[in-house]
Amino acid sequence: MTSFVREFYTFVKVRRKFWLLPVFILLLLFGALIVMTQGTVVAPFIYTLF
């Protein structure tokens, strides 16, 4: 996993595509939210947000 992060960082730095960083961070946050709320009590409250 660390090699992916390092490679992604060098890609962004060399190609100057800094707009990809917020997109990638949001995808990670939504993915973590989905994983954390699977089968928990919090799930019904998450569904009301969307």
N, C-alpha and C positions, 0 to 999 in steps of 0.2 A: 504494500500500500504506500509506503514511503517513497518508493521509486516512482510511482504514478504521480504523487504530489510534486516531487522534484522535477519530473519531466514536464508536467503541466505548467509549473512556475517558469521554467526556462523557455517553454513555448510562448507563454504570454510576454515574457520579458524581451525575447528576441524579435517576435513578430509585432510587438506593441499592440496587442489586442486586450487592453486593460478592461474593456467592457465585458469580457467573459468572466471576470472574477465575481461580480455580484450575481450573475446568473448561476454560476457554479455553486456559490455559497447558498443561494436560495434553494437550489435543488437538493443540496445536502440537508438543509434544515427541514424541508418538507419530507424527505426520505426518513430522517430521524423521527419526525413527528408521527409518521405512519407506523414505523416499527415500534415506537414506544407505546402507542395507543392500541395496538392489536391485543384484544382480549382483556382490556382493563376497564375500570369504571369510568375513565375519562372519555372513552370513545363517544358516548352520546352527546357530550358537550362539544366535542370537536365537530361533529356533523352539523350542529346548529350554526357554526361559524360559516360553513360553506353552503 
